[in-house]
Amino acid sequence: MSGEDVLLVDDHALFAQALQLGLAATGIPARRIAPTSAAAIVGACSAAAPATVLLDLRLGSGEDGEPIDGLDLVGPLTGAGCRVVVVTGEVGDAVWGTAVERGALTVVAKETALEDLVALVLAVRAGEPVLPDSRRQDLLAAARRARSDESARLAPFRSLSPREDEVLRHMAAGMPAAAIAASCYVSEATVRTQIRAVLSKLQVSSQLHAVALARQAGWLRDGPGPAR
């Protein structure tokens, strides 16, 4: 594995440069893959496989302005034959466990000392285990619990019909029933029936409460369904 590439996928150039210098001091060249798009990252890393990829989870926005979520890259990168180590400022065992579920060998905090990160890369390249099994099981359990909690939290919203969900989003935008009716080309009576259905399914007594509950659950952030 001595000739294997080490790739740093991070939107923070200074962090990547510091890690490059630390690895170079041990004789390991590393190069940064600038996060211009998810497809470009996967393409560059796949072309270098098998490679050790140090992957951040929050990679800013790509050239198209869309945010790039490193968590969504773990599976494609491991599937391409890369060894993925997540190095992140994200906290929470649920997120870390999801990364491990998707194939990351381990997850470490960005606050980890440089010499420890270098030692970790050396261990990965040597094929040594880098995540104790007990810690792995704890992370996986946390990811499963988080999914179960999310499913329970979002179940009422997922019971809404497409039109009821649309009405809820119009309510969140502050539109009264008459305006919703006009925008949807239906009668105001129809909209009021749909509003009552939304309140009933969410088990709330007011539109304000329905909107607050949807925002709290993360349902309204990014179009139909919860935002990640």
N, C-alpha and C positions, 0 to 999 in steps of 0.2 A: 504493500500500500504506500510505499515511500513516494511514488510519483503522483499519488492521488491529489486532485485539486481540493483546496479549501475555499469555499465561496461564502462571502458575507453579504447577506441580504438585509439591508438596513437603510432607513431613510436619513439616519444621522451620520453624516460623513465623518465627523470627528471621532465618534465612537468606533466606527469601522477602521479608521486610520490607526487609532491607538492599538486595536486588536491586531491589525496587520503588522505593526512594528513588533508587538510582543511575540507573534508567531515567527516573524522573520528572524528574531534573535535566537530561536531554537532551530533554525534552518528550514522552516516551513513557509513557503510562499503562499500568500492568500490574496484573493482579489475580490473587490466589492462588485456586486451586481446592483446597479441603481434601480430602484423600484419604479420604472416608467409605466409598467402595466403588469397585471397578473400573468398574462400570456407570455410577455417577454421574459419574466422571471422564470417561469416554468421551462420555456424554451432554452434559455441560457444554461440553467442548471442541468436540464436533461442532456444537453449536448456534452456536458462535462462528466456525466455519470460514468462510473461510481465516484461521487464526490461527497465530501463532508460539507454540509450546508448549515451555517449558523444563521438562523432565521428569526427576525423580529416579527411580532404579531401585528403591531400597528405601524403600517408602512406609508402613512400619509395618503395623498391622492396621486393617481397616475396622470399621465399627460392628457387624458380625456376628462380629468376633473373628478373621476369616480374614486372613492376610497378603496384602498387595497387592504384586505384583511389577510394577514399571514396565516391565520388559522385555516383558511380555505385552501392554502397552498400546501399544507403538510401532506395530505393524501396524494395529490399529483406528484409531488417531489419524491416521496418514498416509493410511489408506484413506478417512477422512472429509474429507480435504482440508487437514489441518493440516500445518504445517512443524514437525518435531520436532527439538529439540536436547536431547540427554541431558546433564544436569549431575549428576554422581554422585560419591559417595565410593568406589564400586566400583573395584577395580583389576584389570588383566588384559586383554590384547588380545583374548582369546577372547570375553569378555563384551561388550567395546566393539564388536568385530566383529559379534557377533550383533545388537546394536542397529542397526548400520549396515545389515546384511543386511535387517532388517525395515523399513527405511525412514528411520531417523534421518539427518539431514543431516550431523551430526557428533556427537562425544562429547567432553566436556571434564570435567576434574576439578573438584570443588567448591572445591579450593584455588586455582583460577584467580583472579587479581586481579579485583576488582569492575569496574575500568575495562575490562579485557579482555573480561569477560562482556558488558558494555554494548556494546562495539564489535562483538562477535560478533552480538548481536541486531540491531544496525543493519545489519550486512552481510547477514544473513539476510533482513531486511525489504526490503533493496535488491535482492535476487535475486543477490547475489554468491556465488561459490563459497567455501565455508568449510572444505573438507577436501581437502588436496592429493591428487591421484590416487595417488601412490606410497604415502602413508599409508593411504588407503582400501584399496588392494590388500593391504597388510600386515595390516590388521585383518581383512579378509575371509578371508585365508589362515589367520590364527590361529583364526578361528571354525571353519573347515573342519577344521583339525587337531584341535581340541578335540572336535568331533563324532565324528571317526574314532576318536580315543583312547577316548572314552566307549563307542562301539559295541563296540570290542574288549574293553573292561573288563567290560561288562555282558552280553556274548554268553553266557557260561555260565549266568547267572541267567535270561536269557530262554529258555533251553532247558528250564527246569524246567516241569513240568506245573502247572496250577493247584493241585492237591492237594499236590504236592511243595513248591511255594512256600509254601503254607499251613503245611506241616510245618516248613519252615525258619523261618518267623516264630514258630511255637510254640517251637521250639528256642531262638531268640533271646530269648524271654520266660522261658527257664529251665525250661520244662516237660519232665518226663521222658516217655519213650515211653508209659507207662501212662496218664498224664494226657492226653496228646495223643489217644490212642485213645479215651478216654472222651469228650473234647470233640468228636471227629469222628464218634463212633458207629461206629467200626470196631474190628477186633481189634488187639491190641498187635503181633501178628505182621505185620499189614498195615503198621502204622506203621513197624516196624523195616525192612521192605522198602523203604518210601518214604525212610527216612533213608539207607539204603545207596545208593539211587538219587541222592539229593541229593549225597552225598559223592563218588560216582563222576562226576557231571556237573561238579562244581566242582573235581574232581581234588585232593581233600584227604583226609586220613586220619582226621580226628576232627570231631565236632560243634562243638567249640570253635573249630577252625580255620575251619570253614564259616561260622559266625556272625561271626567276626572279619573274614573276607574280605567277607562281605555288608555289614557295617557300613562297612568301608573303601571299598567301591565305592559307598556311598550307596544301596544297594538297599532298606534296611529303614526308611528315615526316614519315608516318607509313604504307606504302603499299598503295594499291588502295583506293582512298577516303581520306578525310581529317583526320588528327590526332586530337584526343580530347585533 
